[in-house]
Every structure is written in structure tokens, then in C-alpha cells.
Amino acid sequence: MTEPIDFVIAWVDGSDPAWRRDFDRWKALYTPAPYVGSETADPGTDTSEERYRDYGMLRYWFRAAERFAPWVGNIYLLTWGHIPQWLDVSHPKLRVVRHEEFIPERYLPTFSSCPIELNMHRIGGLSEKFVYFNDDMFLCRPVAAERFFRNGLPCDAARLSVIRDEQVDHNKLECMRIINMRHARRGAIARNAGKWFNPRYTISDMIKTATLLPWSFWPGFQEYHMPQPFLKSTFERMWREQPDQLASTCLHRFRTPNDVSQWLMRYEQLASGTFHPTGMRDTLLCKLSDDNRAIAEAITSGRYSMICINDNNEIRDPQAAARTVRDAFDALLPEKSAYEL
């Protein structure tokens, strides 16, 4: 790779008293009500605690980035304003970026990940090629830069999928509505057949895509929920060509069902053929529960390059549940990184 590849990670500490006061003040304004065109009357506002809970695992994210991806350019930590006490902000590769430094003022404050993600291209100094991480996504073994970018294109797995009838998937429906307006499905896959039917994919994934080919429109894309490589120019183009839809989402202080997200940028790359095919066998998506021994074993097994560990509101004791996961990361990455004081 001759061009830098940056990492971007969004992080929030829901236990920060100052953040909590701001959160509670704005949350009180967002009561469920019929939509009347006001940003304070959006139906289905999502203020669930699992979106803001911090389990103290960010230090392991930095240890993994240093050990498993030493080729990374800069690391941009996006934050409301809080900074972990253990973080060495003087590290030459680290850029701590507060929301007001890259998100337009009229969209702030925000307690939704969508405006944060949709405005990442505005981060000062961000490279054209970058990988976006949620704070529950971790590297677990060495990865080459080519795992994320090849021939100047982001690496991704293209698979058609039917969107499920769940609240979170309403955001996907909004993204797909825009994609179907922008790209005619018929012919798009044929023009990039080698990217949609590729030996790097599983036979099962390709069969599922094939079964949906008779549909005349894009039904949806399989979402792997892993660290996502992006081209900054994709964001810039979408803001030029779809400004109203993106601005509408950014005006919502909390996540709502009719928002779009960074999924839209990924779908744009897939529908336009702006990607290099890669397999996803080296990834694992899991969910915290009251028994996380299987997750702990997966972290230390060496089988997976990347693991995403989703939170769960149904856990009886969230901190106890996360302790098993932290112990596994401590076994995998026991040494402090240069990002730690």
C-alpha cells in the first residue's frame, strides 16, 4: 500500500456525569408523539441504555490495533468530549476528535451514532482510505492492509438479502430506498458478476444471492457488522447528491426508524461496484449474555481476525457479564500499548 489507511473509532462513555446531564436534558424533549414535522416529535426514538454503555474494553482495542495492524496511518477517536484517563493523547498516530470539530453546529448535540458516522468525511486530515470501527469491534489476530483495501478499492462481501421486520432494520429500508433510486438493479450485478459470485464467498452466500436475482429491485444487502473500509470520496459524493436525506437524519438528536446511517455509504459502494470481493469466514458477530465463555474462547482461539461483540439489554448483570470478555482480552493482549500512559 502506497497510500495511508486510517482507522476511525466512535466511542461514548455513558457514565460521564457531564454527558449524562446533557443526555437527560435532551431526552426529556423527545417523548413519543405523532410526527408533526418537528425534530422533537419523532416516533420510535431509541434512547436505550445499551447504545451508551461502556465496558472498559477500549484499551484492548488500542492494544489490538498496535499489535495486529502496525501499518495503520492515523487513529481518529471520535468523542463527545470525554477522554479515558489512561489514554496517552500525545501518541503521534492518535487524533482525539470532539464532535464539534467535525460535525456541523446545527446537528449538535447528538446522541445518535448516525450523524457522527455520516459526517466522518469532514474529519480534518482523514485519509481517502479509512476503516470505521464501532467500539465493540476488535482485531484478534494480525491483519494485512490488503484485508481492507486492494487495488485502491475497499474490500467487502457482496450478498443480496431480504431485510427483516425489526426496528433496527427500518434504517436499512431507508438506505435501500435511496439505493434503489440511484441504481437500477437489473444489469448492475451482471456488470460486476465476478464481484458478486466469487470463490472467496461461501457457496451458501452465492446461492442466496442467486435466489434473489429475479427481483427487479435491490431487496437488501447482507450486513456483516464488522470494521468497514470506506472511501472518503463516497461520503463526499453522497452529500453532494443526497443532501436532504442525510441532513434530515443529522437533525435527529436520537436514533429514529426513518434515519439513514453509514450503511448507506457501504450500500453505495456495493451497488456501484466500488469494492474488491473478500470472504468473511475470518469474522465473528456475537452478543453479550450472562454466560460469555464461548465469546472468550473465540477471542483467544486465533480463528478470527475480527470480532464484534454486541451489547444486550436483557443481561441481568452487564458488568459481570463483560468481565469474562475483558479477562479474555487481557489474556490475548496482556501488555500495555504505546497508547496507554
MIRO-375934 format. One record per residue: x, y, z of N, C-alpha, C in turn; chain. Coordinates in steps of 0.1 Angstrom, whole numbers, plus 5000, padded with zeros to 4 digits. Each point is the difference from the previous one (the first is absolute). Example, Ala and Ser with C-alpha at 12.3 -4.5 7.8 and 13.67 -1.06 7.14 Angstrom:
5132, 4943, 5078, 4991, 5012, 5000, 5009, 5012, 5000, A .
4996, 5011, 4993, 5009, 5011, 5000, 4992, 5011, 5008, A .
//
This chain:
5008, 4988, 5000, 4992, 5012, 5000, 5009, 5012, 5000, A .
4998, 5009, 4990, 5007, 5013, 5000, 4993, 5011, 5006, A .
4987, 4999, 5002, 4992, 5011, 5006, 4996, 4996, 5014, A .
4999, 5009, 5009, 4997, 4997, 5014, 4986, 4995, 5002, A .
4998, 4991, 5009, 4987, 4995, 5004, 4998, 5004, 5015, A .
4990, 5008, 5003, 4997, 5004, 5014, 4989, 4991, 5006, A .
5000, 5000, 5013, 4989, 4994, 5008, 4992, 5011, 5006, A .
4987, 4998, 5001, 4991, 5009, 5007, 4992, 4992, 5009, A .
4999, 5004, 5013, 4992, 4993, 5009, 4992, 5010, 5008, A .
4987, 4998, 5001, 4991, 5008, 5008, 4998, 4994, 5014, A .
5001, 5009, 5010, 4999, 4994, 5014, 4992, 5010, 5008, A .
4992, 4994, 5009, 4993, 5009, 5010, 5001, 4993, 5014, A .
5001, 5009, 5010, 5000, 4995, 5014, 4987, 5004, 5006, A .
4990, 4991, 5000, 4987, 5004, 5006, 5000, 5002, 5015, A .
5011, 4998, 5007, 5000, 5003, 5014, 5006, 5013, 5003, A .
5004, 5008, 4990, 5006, 5013, 5002, 4989, 5009, 5006, A .
5001, 5006, 5012, 4989, 5008, 5006, 4996, 5012, 4991, A .
5010, 5007, 4994, 4997, 5011, 4991, 4992, 4996, 4988, A .
5005, 4989, 4994, 4993, 4995, 4988, 4985, 4995, 5004, A .
4999, 4994, 5012, 4987, 4995, 5004, 4990, 5012, 5002, A .
5005, 5011, 5006, 4991, 5012, 5002, 4995, 5005, 4986, A .
5009, 5001, 4991, 4996, 5004, 4986, 4991, 4990, 4994, A .
5003, 4988, 5001, 4991, 4989, 4995, 4986, 5001, 5006, A .
4999, 5000, 5013, 4987, 5000, 5007, 4992, 5013, 4996, A .
5007, 5011, 4998, 4992, 5012, 4997, 4994, 4999, 4986, A .
5007, 4995, 4990, 4995, 4999, 4987, 4990, 4988, 4999, A .
5003, 4989, 5007, 4990, 4989, 5000, 4986, 5004, 5005, A .
5000, 5009, 5009, 4987, 5005, 5006, 4991, 5007, 4989, A .
5007, 5005, 4990, 4993, 5007, 4989, 4995, 4990, 4989, A .
5005, 4988, 5000, 4996, 4991, 4990, 4990, 4989, 5006, A .
4988, 5004, 5001, 4990, 4991, 5005, 4992, 4995, 4988, A .
4996, 4987, 5000, 4993, 4994, 4988, 4987, 5009, 4997, A .
4999, 5003, 4988, 4988, 5008, 4996, 4999, 4998, 4985, A .
4988, 5003, 4994, 4998, 4999, 4986, 5009, 5010, 4993, A .
5005, 4996, 4988, 5010, 5008, 4993, 4993, 5013, 4995, A .
5005, 5012, 5003, 4993, 5012, 4996, 5011, 5009, 4993, A .
5011, 4994, 4996, 5010, 5008, 4993, 5010, 5007, 5009, A .
4999, 4997, 5013, 5010, 5006, 5009, 5010, 4990, 5004, A .
5013, 5004, 5001, 5010, 4991, 5004, 4998, 4995, 5015, A .
4991, 5006, 5008, 4998, 4996, 5013, 4988, 4991, 5001, A .
4994, 4995, 4989, 4988, 4992, 5000, 5002, 4988, 4991, A .
5012, 4994, 5000, 5002, 4988, 4991, 4995, 4987, 5007, A .
4992, 4992, 4993, 4996, 4988, 5006, 5011, 4989, 5001, A .
4999, 4992, 5009, 5010, 4989, 5001, 5014, 5004, 5004, A .
5001, 5011, 5007, 5014, 5004, 5004, 5006, 4990, 5009, A .
5013, 4997, 4996, 5007, 4989, 5007, 5010, 5006, 5010, A .
4997, 4999, 5013, 5010, 5005, 5010, 5004, 4989, 5010, A .
5000, 4988, 4995, 5003, 4988, 5008, 5014, 5001, 5005, A .
5002, 4995, 5013, 5013, 5001, 5007, 5011, 4993, 4993, A .
4997, 4989, 4993, 5010, 4992, 4993, 5008, 5008, 4990, A .
4995, 5011, 4995, 5006, 5007, 4990, 5011, 5009, 5006, A .
5001, 5002, 5013, 5009, 5009, 5006, 5008, 4994, 5011, A .
4999, 4987, 5002, 5007, 4993, 5011, 5015, 4998, 4996, A .
5008, 5003, 5010, 5015, 4997, 4998, 5004, 4989, 5009, A .
5007, 4990, 4995, 5005, 4989, 5008, 5014, 5000, 5003, A .
5007, 5011, 4998, 5014, 5001, 5003, 5009, 4992, 4991, A .
4996, 4997, 4987, 5008, 4992, 4992, 5007, 5008, 4989, A .
4999, 5013, 5000, 5006, 5008, 4990, 5016, 4999, 5000, A .
5006, 4998, 5011, 5014, 4998, 5000, 5005, 4988, 4992, A .
4991, 4989, 5000, 5004, 4988, 4993, 4998, 5003, 4985, A .
4991, 5009, 4996, 4999, 5004, 4986, 5013, 5006, 4995, A .
5006, 5009, 5008, 5012, 5006, 4996, 5012, 4990, 5001, A .
5000, 4991, 5009, 5011, 4990, 5001, 4999, 4991, 4987, A .
4988, 4997, 4996, 4999, 4992, 4988, 5004, 5007, 4987, A .
4996, 5013, 4999, 5004, 5008, 4989, 5015, 5001, 4999, A .
5007, 5002, 5011, 5014, 5001, 5000, 5007, 4987, 4996, A .
4995, 4989, 5006, 5006, 4987, 4998, 4997, 4994, 4986, A .
4987, 5000, 4997, 4995, 4993, 4988, 5000, 5008, 4987, A .
5000, 5013, 5001, 5000, 5009, 4988, 5010, 5011, 5001, A .
5013, 4997, 5002, 5010, 5010, 5002, 5002, 5010, 4988, A .
4994, 4996, 4988, 5001, 5008, 4988, 4990, 5011, 5000, A .
4991, 5001, 5010, 4990, 5011, 4999, 5006, 5013, 5000, A .
4993, 5010, 4993, 5005, 5013, 5000, 4997, 5008, 5012, A .
4989, 5007, 5001, 4996, 5007, 5012, 4987, 4993, 5005, A .
4998, 5001, 5013, 4988, 4995, 5007, 4993, 5012, 5005, A .
4987, 5001, 4996, 4991, 5011, 5004, 4990, 4995, 5010, A .
5001, 5005, 5012, 4990, 4996, 5011, 4990, 5011, 5000, A .
4987, 4997, 4997, 4990, 5010, 4999, 4992, 4999, 5014, A .
4999, 5012, 5006, 4995, 5000, 5014, 4991, 5013, 5002, A .
4990, 4998, 5009, 4992, 5012, 5004, 5009, 5010, 5007, A .
5011, 4995, 5006, 5009, 5009, 5008, 5007, 4993, 5011, A .
4995, 4988, 5004, 5008, 4993, 5010, 5011, 4992, 4994, A .
5011, 4999, 5008, 5012, 4993, 4996, 5004, 4991, 5011, A .
5003, 4987, 4997, 5004, 4991, 5010, 5012, 5005, 5008, A .
5001, 4998, 5013, 5011, 5005, 5008, 5013, 4993, 4996, A .
4999, 4988, 4995, 5012, 4992, 4997, 5006, 5003, 4986, A .
4992, 5008, 4992, 5004, 5002, 4986, 5011, 5010, 4999, A .
5011, 4997, 4993, 5011, 5010, 4997, 4996, 5007, 4987, A .
4995, 5012, 5002, 4995, 5008, 4988, 5012, 5006, 4992, A .
5012, 4998, 5006, 5012, 5005, 4992, 5005, 4990, 4990, A .
4995, 4988, 5000, 5004, 4990, 4990, 5000, 5006, 4986, A .
5011, 4999, 4992, 5000, 5006, 4987, 4990, 4996, 4990, A .
4994, 4988, 5002, 4990, 4995, 4991, 4986, 5003, 5004, A .
4998, 5005, 5012, 4987, 5002, 5006, 4995, 5014, 4998, A .
4987, 5001, 4996, 4993, 5012, 4998, 4987, 4999, 5008, A .
4998, 5007, 5011, 4988, 5000, 5007, 4991, 5012, 4994, A .
4989, 4996, 4995, 4991, 5010, 4993, 4987, 5001, 5007, A .
4997, 5012, 5005, 4987, 5002, 5006, 4989, 5003, 4989, A .
4988, 4997, 5004, 4989, 5001, 4990, 5000, 5014, 4993, A .
5002, 5010, 5008, 4999, 5014, 4995, 5011, 5003, 4990, A .
5010, 4992, 5000, 5012, 5002, 4991, 4997, 4995, 4986, A .
4990, 4992, 4998, 4997, 4995, 4986, 4985, 5000, 4996, A .
4991, 5000, 5010, 4986, 5000, 4997, 4995, 5014, 5000, A .
4993, 5004, 4989, 4994, 5014, 5000, 4992, 5003, 5012, A .
5001, 5013, 5004, 4994, 5004, 5013, 4985, 4997, 5001, A .
4993, 5002, 4988, 4985, 4998, 5001, 4996, 4986, 5003, A .
5009, 4990, 4999, 4997, 4986, 5003, 5004, 4997, 5015, A .
5005, 5009, 5008, 5004, 4997, 5013, 4991, 5006, 5011, A .
5000, 4994, 5012, 5007, 4987, 5003, 4992, 4989, 4994, A .
5007, 4989, 4998, 4994, 4988, 4995, 5003, 4988, 5010, A .
4990, 4991, 5001, 5001, 4988, 5008, 4997, 4988, 4992, A .
5001, 5002, 4987, 4998, 4989, 4990, 5013, 4998, 4993, A .
5003, 4988, 4997, 5012, 4997, 4992, 4999, 5004, 4986, A .
4988, 5001, 4995, 4998, 5003, 4985, 5006, 5013, 4996, A .
4997, 5012, 5007, 5007, 5012, 4995, 5015, 5000, 5002, A .
5005, 4992, 5010, 5014, 4999, 5002, 5006, 4993, 4987, A .
4994, 4989, 4997, 5005, 4992, 4989, 4999, 5007, 4986, A .
4989, 5007, 4998, 4997, 5006, 4987, 5009, 5012, 4997, A .
5006, 5005, 5011, 5009, 5012, 4998, 5015, 4997, 5002, A .
5003, 4987, 4999, 5014, 4996, 5002, 5010, 5006, 4990, A .
4995, 5002, 4988, 5008, 5006, 4989, 5005, 5014, 5003, A .
4994, 5006, 5010, 5004, 5014, 5004, 5011, 5000, 5010, A .
5005, 4989, 5005, 5011, 5000, 5009, 5012, 5005, 4994, A .
5006, 5010, 5006, 5012, 5006, 4994, 5012, 4991, 4999, A .
5006, 4999, 4989, 5011, 4991, 4998, 4997, 4985, 4997, A .
4987, 4997, 5000, 4997, 4986, 4997, 5004, 4995, 4986, A .
5006, 4988, 4999, 5004, 4996, 4987, 4989, 4995, 4992, A .
5002, 4999, 4987, 4990, 4995, 4990, 4995, 4986, 5004, A .
5009, 4992, 5004, 4997, 4986, 5004, 5000, 4999, 5015, A .
4989, 4996, 5006, 4999, 4998, 5014, 4991, 4989, 5004, A .
5002, 4995, 5012, 4992, 4989, 5005, 4992, 5005, 5012, A .
4987, 4998, 5000, 4992, 5005, 5011, 4997, 4988, 5010, A .
5002, 5003, 5013, 4998, 4990, 5010, 4989, 5006, 5010, A .
4990, 4992, 5004, 4993, 5002, 5012, 5009, 4996, 5012, A .
4996, 5005, 5012, 5009, 4996, 5011, 4998, 4986, 5005, A .
4992, 4992, 4993, 4998, 4986, 5004, 5006, 4991, 4990, A .
5009, 5006, 4991, 5006, 4992, 4989, 5015, 4999, 5003, A .
5006, 4988, 5000, 5014, 4998, 5004, 5007, 4992, 4990, A .
5013, 5003, 4998, 5009, 4991, 4993, 5005, 4990, 5010, A .
5001, 4987, 4995, 5004, 4990, 5009, 5012, 4992, 4995, A .
5005, 5003, 4988, 5012, 4994, 4995, 5006, 5009, 4990, A .
5013, 4998, 4995, 5005, 5010, 4990, 4992, 5000, 4988, A .
4998, 5012, 4995, 4994, 5002, 4987, 5008, 5009, 4991, A .
5001, 4997, 4987, 5007, 5009, 4991, 4991, 5011, 4995, A .
5007, 5010, 4995, 4992, 5012, 4995, 4991, 4995, 4988, A .
5005, 4989, 4993, 4992, 4995, 4989, 4987, 4993, 5004, A .
4999, 4998, 5013, 4987, 4994, 5005, 4989, 5011, 4999, A .
5004, 5012, 4999, 4990, 5011, 4999, 4999, 5007, 4987, A .
5012, 5001, 4993, 5000, 5007, 4987, 5009, 4992, 4991, A .
4995, 4999, 4987, 5008, 4994, 4989, 4997, 5008, 4988, A .
5011, 5002, 4992, 4999, 5007, 4987, 4992, 5014, 5002, A .
5003, 5006, 5011, 4994, 5013, 5003, 4985, 4999, 5004, A .
4994, 4988, 5002, 4986, 4999, 5003, 4998, 4994, 5014, A .
4989, 5003, 5007, 4997, 4994, 5012, 4996, 4985, 4999, A .
5005, 4992, 5008, 4997, 4985, 4999, 4987, 4998, 5007, A .
4991, 4992, 4994, 4987, 4998, 5006, 4994, 4987, 4993, A .
4990, 4995, 5007, 4993, 4988, 4995, 4986, 5004, 4995, A .
4997, 4997, 4988, 4987, 5004, 4994, 4990, 4989, 5000, A .
4989, 5001, 5007, 4990, 4990, 5001, 4987, 5006, 5001, A .
4990, 4997, 4991, 4987, 5005, 5002, 4993, 4993, 5012, A .
4991, 5008, 5006, 4993, 4995, 5011, 4986, 5007, 5002, A .
4990, 4993, 5005, 4988, 5006, 5003, 5000, 5006, 5014, A .
4996, 5013, 5001, 5001, 5007, 5013, 4989, 4995, 5009, A .
5004, 4997, 5013, 4991, 4994, 5009, 4991, 5011, 5006, A .
4989, 4996, 5005, 4990, 5010, 5006, 5003, 5002, 5015, A .
5011, 5008, 5002, 5004, 5003, 5014, 5002, 5015, 5000, A .
4999, 5007, 5012, 5001, 5014, 5000, 5013, 5005, 4994, A .
5012, 4994, 5004, 5012, 5005, 4995, 5001, 4999, 4985, A .
4993, 4991, 4994, 5001, 4998, 4986, 4991, 5010, 4992, A .
4992, 5008, 5007, 4994, 5011, 4993, 5010, 5010, 4994, A .
5011, 5002, 5008, 5011, 5008, 4994, 5005, 4995, 4987, A .
5002, 4986, 5000, 5004, 4994, 4987, 4991, 5002, 4989, A .
4987, 5000, 5003, 4989, 5002, 4990, 5002, 5014, 4994, A .
5003, 5010, 5009, 5002, 5014, 4995, 5012, 5001, 4991, A .
5011, 4993, 5004, 5012, 5000, 4992, 4997, 4993, 4986, A .
4992, 4989, 5000, 4998, 4993, 4988, 4990, 5008, 4991, A .
4992, 5008, 5006, 4991, 5009, 4992, 5008, 5009, 4991, A .
5011, 5006, 5006, 5009, 5009, 4993, 5008, 4993, 4990, A .
5005, 4988, 5003, 5008, 4992, 4991, 4991, 4996, 4987, A .
4988, 4997, 5003, 4991, 4996, 4988, 4997, 5012, 4992, A .
5000, 5012, 5005, 4998, 5012, 4992, 5013, 5003, 4992, A .
5011, 4996, 5005, 5013, 5004, 4994, 5005, 4989, 4990, A .
4997, 4988, 5002, 5006, 4989, 4992, 4989, 4990, 4996, A .
4999, 4998, 4987, 4991, 4990, 4995, 5006, 4986, 5003, A .
4993, 4991, 5006, 5006, 4987, 5004, 5003, 4992, 4987, A .
4991, 5000, 4991, 5002, 4991, 4988, 5012, 5005, 4992, A .
5009, 4992, 4998, 5012, 5003, 4993, 5012, 5003, 5009, A .
4997, 5006, 5012, 5011, 5004, 5009, 5008, 4988, 5004, A .
4993, 4989, 5004, 5008, 4988, 5004, 5007, 4993, 4988, A .
4993, 5000, 4989, 5006, 4994, 4988, 5013, 5007, 4996, A .
5000, 5014, 5002, 5012, 5007, 4996, 5012, 4997, 5010, A .
4997, 4995, 5012, 5010, 4997, 5009, 4999, 4986, 5005, A .
4997, 4991, 4991, 4996, 4986, 5004, 5012, 4994, 5008, A .
5012, 5003, 4997, 5011, 4994, 5007, 5001, 5005, 5014, A .
4994, 5011, 5003, 5000, 5005, 5014, 4989, 4995, 5008, A .
4989, 4995, 4993, 4989, 4995, 5008, 5000, 4985, 5001, A .
5007, 4993, 4990, 5001, 4986, 5001, 5015, 4997, 4999, A .
5006, 4998, 5012, 5014, 5000, 5001, 5004, 4988, 5009, A .
5011, 4993, 4997, 5004, 4989, 5008, 5004, 5003, 5015, A .
5002, 5013, 5003, 5003, 5004, 5013, 4987, 4999, 5009, A .
4988, 5000, 4994, 4988, 4999, 5008, 4996, 4985, 5002, A .
4991, 4998, 5010, 4995, 4986, 5002, 4990, 4997, 4989, A .
4999, 4987, 4997, 4990, 4995, 4991, 4986, 5005, 5004, A .
4997, 4999, 5013, 4987, 5004, 5006, 4997, 5014, 4997, A .
5010, 5009, 5001, 4997, 5014, 4998, 4997, 5003, 4985, A .
5007, 4993, 4991, 4998, 5002, 4986, 4986, 4994, 4996, A .
4996, 4989, 5006, 4987, 4995, 4997, 4989, 5009, 5004, A .
5002, 5006, 5012, 4990, 5010, 5005, 4999, 5012, 4990, A .
5011, 5005, 4996, 5000, 5011, 4990, 4993, 4995, 4987, A .
5003, 4988, 4995, 4994, 4995, 4988, 4985, 4999, 5001, A .
4995, 4996, 5012, 4985, 4999, 5001, 4993, 5013, 5000, A .
5007, 5011, 5002, 4993, 5013, 5000, 5002, 5008, 4987, A .
5008, 4994, 4991, 5002, 5007, 4987, 4987, 5002, 4992, A .
4990, 4992, 5001, 4987, 5003, 4993, 4994, 5013, 5004, A .
5003, 5005, 5012, 4994, 5013, 5005, 5005, 5011, 4991, A .
4992, 5009, 4996, 5004, 5011, 4991, 5006, 5012, 5008, A .
5000, 4999, 5013, 5006, 5011, 5008, 5010, 4994, 5010, A .
5007, 5009, 5007, 5009, 4996, 5010, 4992, 4997, 5013, A .
4999, 4987, 5004, 4992, 4997, 5012, 5008, 5004, 5013, A .
5013, 4999, 5000, 5008, 5003, 5011, 5013, 4993, 4999, A .
5010, 5004, 5009, 5013, 4994, 5000, 5002, 4993, 5013, A .
5008, 4989, 5000, 5003, 4993, 5012, 5010, 5010, 5008, A .
4996, 5002, 5013, 5008, 5009, 5008, 5008, 4991, 5010, A .
5013, 5001, 4999, 5009, 4992, 5008, 5004, 5007, 5013, A .
4998, 5013, 5001, 5002, 5007, 5012, 5015, 4998, 5005, A .
5009, 5003, 4991, 5014, 4999, 5003, 5007, 5014, 4997, A .
5013, 5001, 5004, 5007, 5012, 4996, 4999, 5002, 4985, A .
4996, 5012, 4997, 4996, 5003, 4986, 5009, 5009, 4993, A .
5007, 4996, 4989, 5008, 5009, 4992, 4992, 5009, 4991, A .
5004, 5012, 5000, 4993, 5010, 4992, 5009, 5009, 4992, A .
4995, 5006, 4989, 5007, 5010, 4993, 4993, 5013, 5004, A .
5008, 5010, 5004, 4995, 5013, 5005, 4992, 5006, 4989, A .
5004, 4998, 4987, 4993, 5006, 4989, 4986, 4995, 4998, A .
4997, 4988, 5005, 4986, 4995, 5000, 4991, 5009, 5009, A .
5005, 5004, 5011, 4992, 5009, 5009, 4998, 5013, 4993, A .
5011, 5005, 4995, 4999, 5014, 4993, 4990, 5000, 4989, A .
5001, 4989, 4992, 4990, 4999, 4988, 4986, 4999, 5005, A .
4997, 4992, 5010, 4987, 4998, 5005, 4994, 5013, 5006, A .
5009, 5008, 5007, 4995, 5012, 5006, 4997, 5010, 4988, A .
5007, 5000, 4989, 4997, 5008, 4989, 4987, 4997, 4993, A .
4998, 4987, 4999, 4988, 4995, 4992, 4988, 4996, 5009, A .
5001, 4998, 5013, 4989, 4997, 5008, 5000, 5008, 5013, A .
5001, 5013, 4998, 5002, 5009, 5013, 4988, 5000, 5009, A .
4988, 5000, 4994, 4988, 5001, 5008, 4998, 4988, 5009, A .
5002, 4988, 4995, 4998, 4988, 5008, 5010, 4999, 5011, A .
5012, 5004, 4997, 5011, 4999, 5010, 4998, 5011, 5011, A .
4996, 5012, 4996, 4998, 5010, 5009, 4988, 4997, 5009, A .
4990, 4994, 4995, 4988, 4997, 5008, 5004, 4990, 5012, A .
5008, 4990, 4997, 5005, 4991, 5010, 5008, 5008, 5011, A .
5009, 5008, 4995, 5010, 5007, 5009, 4993, 5010, 5009, A .
4987, 5004, 4997, 4993, 5009, 5009, 4993, 4993, 5011, A .
5000, 4987, 5000, 4994, 4992, 5011, 5011, 4998, 5011, A .
4996, 5004, 5012, 5010, 4999, 5011, 5002, 4986, 5004, A .
4989, 4991, 4999, 5001, 4986, 5003, 4996, 4992, 4988, A .
5004, 4987, 5000, 4997, 4992, 4989, 4985, 4998, 4998, A .
4995, 5000, 4988, 4986, 4998, 4997, 4999, 4990, 4988, A .
4988, 4994, 4998, 4999, 4990, 4990, 5002, 5005, 4986, A .
4998, 5012, 4997, 5001, 5005, 4986, 5013, 5007, 4998, A .
5010, 4997, 5008, 5014, 5005, 4997, 5007, 4992, 4990, A .
5010, 5005, 4994, 5010, 4992, 4993, 5013, 5000, 5008, A .
5009, 4992, 4996, 5012, 4998, 5008, 5012, 4998, 4990, A .
5012, 4997, 5006, 5011, 4997, 4992, 4998, 4988, 4991, A .
4990, 4992, 5003, 4996, 4989, 4991, 4997, 5005, 4986, A .
4995, 5012, 4999, 4997, 5005, 4987, 5013, 5002, 4991, A .
5010, 5004, 5007, 5013, 5001, 4993, 5006, 4987, 4995, A .
4998, 4990, 5009, 5004, 4986, 4996, 4992, 4995, 4988, A .
4987, 5002, 5001, 4991, 4995, 4990, 5003, 5007, 4986, A .
5003, 5013, 5001, 5004, 5007, 4988, 5013, 4994, 4994, A .
5009, 4996, 5008, 5012, 4994, 4994, 4997, 4987, 4994, A .
4991, 4992, 5006, 4997, 4987, 4995, 4992, 5002, 4987, A .
4989, 5008, 5000, 4992, 5001, 4988, 5007, 5006, 4988, A .
5010, 5008, 5003, 5007, 5006, 4989, 5012, 4992, 4995, A .
5003, 4989, 5007, 5011, 4991, 4997, 5014, 5006, 5005, A .
4999, 5009, 5009, 5012, 5007, 5005, 5006, 4992, 5012, A .
5004, 4987, 4998, 5005, 4992, 5011, 5008, 4989, 4994, A .
5008, 4993, 5008, 5007, 4988, 4996, 4995, 4989, 5008, A .
4996, 4989, 4994, 4994, 4989, 5007, 5009, 4993, 5010, A .
4995, 4997, 5012, 5008, 4994, 5011, 4990, 4990, 5007, A .
5006, 4990, 5006, 4992, 4991, 5009, 4998, 5005, 5014, A .
4991, 4995, 5007, 4997, 5004, 5014, 5001, 4988, 5009, A .
5007, 4990, 4996, 5001, 4988, 5009, 5008, 5003, 5012, A .
5009, 5010, 5000, 5008, 5004, 5011, 4994, 5009, 5009, A .
4987, 5002, 5000, 4993, 5009, 5009, 4990, 4993, 5008, A .
4996, 5006, 5012, 4990, 4994, 5009, 4992, 5012, 5006, A .
4987, 4999, 4998, 4990, 5009, 5006, 4994, 4993, 5012, A .
5001, 5005, 5012, 4994, 4994, 5011, 4993, 5010, 5009, A .
4993, 4995, 5011, 4992, 5009, 5008, 5003, 4996, 5015, A .
5002, 5010, 5008, 5002, 4998, 5014, 4988, 4993, 5006, A .
5003, 4992, 5010, 4989, 4993, 5007, 5005, 4998, 5015, A .
4993, 4993, 5007, 5004, 4997, 5014, 5011, 4990, 5001, A .
5002, 4993, 4989, 5011, 4990, 4999, 5008, 5002, 4987, A .
5012, 5006, 5002, 5008, 5004, 4988, 5013, 4992, 4998, A .
4999, 4987, 5005, 5012, 4992, 4999, 5003, 4997, 4985, A .
4990, 4998, 4992, 5002, 4997, 4986, 5007, 5012, 4993, A .
4995, 5012, 5004, 5007, 5012, 4994, 5014, 5001, 5004, A .
5003, 4998, 5013, 5013, 5000, 5005, 5009, 4990, 4992, A .
4995, 4988, 4998, 5008, 4990, 4993, 5003, 5005, 4986, A .
4990, 5006, 4993, 5002, 5005, 4986, 5010, 5010, 5000, A .
5001, 5009, 5010, 5010, 5011, 5000, 5014, 4995, 5000, A .
5002, 4990, 5008, 5014, 4995, 5002, 5003, 4988, 4990, A .
4991, 4996, 4992, 5002, 4988, 4992, 5009, 5002, 4988, A .
5001, 5012, 4995, 5008, 5003, 4988, 4992, 4997, 4987, A .
4988, 4996, 5001, 4992, 4996, 4988, 4995, 5013, 4993, A .
4999, 5011, 5007, 4993, 5011, 4994, 5009, 5013, 5000, A .
5000, 5006, 4988, 5007, 5013, 4999, 4992, 5011, 5007, A .
4987, 5000, 4999, 4992, 5010, 5006, 4988, 4994, 5007, A .
4997, 5006, 5011, 4988, 4996, 5008, 4992, 5013, 5004, A .
4987, 4999, 4998, 4991, 5010, 5005, 4991, 4995, 5012, A .
5000, 5007, 5011, 4993, 4995, 5012, 4989, 5010, 5003, A .
4988, 4997, 4995, 4989, 5009, 5003, 4995, 4999, 5014, A .
4995, 5012, 5005, 4994, 5001, 5013, 4986, 4993, 5000, A .
4995, 4999, 5012, 4987, 4993, 5002, 4993, 5006, 5012, A .
4988, 5006, 4998, 4993, 5005, 5011, 4994, 4990, 5010, A .
5000, 4987, 4996, 4994, 4990, 5008, 5009, 4994, 5010, A .
5013, 5004, 5000, 5010, 4994, 5010, 4996, 5005, 5014, A .
5000, 4990, 5009, 4997, 5003, 5014, 5010, 5009, 5007, A .
5013, 4997, 4998, 5011, 5007, 5006, 5010, 5004, 4989, A .
4999, 5011, 4992, 5008, 5003, 4989, 5015, 5000, 5003, A .
5004, 5006, 5011, 5014, 5001, 5003, 5006, 4986, 5003, A .
4993, 4992, 5007, 5005, 4986, 5003, 5001, 4992, 4987, A .
4990, 5002, 4991, 5000, 4993, 4987, 5012, 5005, 4992, A .
5004, 5012, 5001, 5011, 5005, 4992, 5014, 4996, 5006, A .
5000, 4997, 5012, 5013, 4997, 5007, 5006, 4988, 4993, A .
4992, 4990, 4996, 5006, 4988, 4993, 5006, 5004, 4987, A .
4994, 5010, 4993, 5006, 5004, 4987, 5013, 5008, 5003, A .
5000, 5009, 5010, 5012, 5007, 5003, 5011, 4991, 5004, A .
4997, 4990, 5007, 5011, 4990, 5004, 5006, 4994, 4988, A .
4991, 4997, 4990, 5005, 4993, 4988, 5009, 5010, 4992, A .
4996, 5012, 4999, 5009, 5010, 4993, 5013, 5002, 5008, A .
4999, 5000, 5013, 5012, 5001, 5008, 5010, 4989, 4998, A .
4994, 4988, 4997, 5009, 4988, 4997, 5006, 5002, 4986, A .
4992, 5005, 4991, 5005, 5001, 4986, 5010, 5012, 4999, A .
4997, 5011, 5007, 5008, 5012, 4999, 5004, 5005, 5014, A .
5009, 4993, 5007, 5003, 5004, 5013, 5009, 5012, 5002, A .
5007, 5004, 4989, 5010, 5011, 5001, 4993, 5013, 4997, A .
5004, 5010, 5007, 4995, 5014, 4997, 5005, 5004, 4987, A .
4992, 5008, 4992, 5004, 5005, 4988, 5006, 5014, 5002, A .
5006, 5005, 4989, 5006, 5013, 5001, 4989, 5011, 5001, A .
4988, 4996, 4998, 4989, 5010, 5001, 4995, 5001, 5015, A .
5006, 4993, 5009, 4996, 5000, 5014, 5011, 5007, 5008, A .
4996, 5008, 5010, 5009, 5007, 5009, 5006, 4990, 5010, A .
//
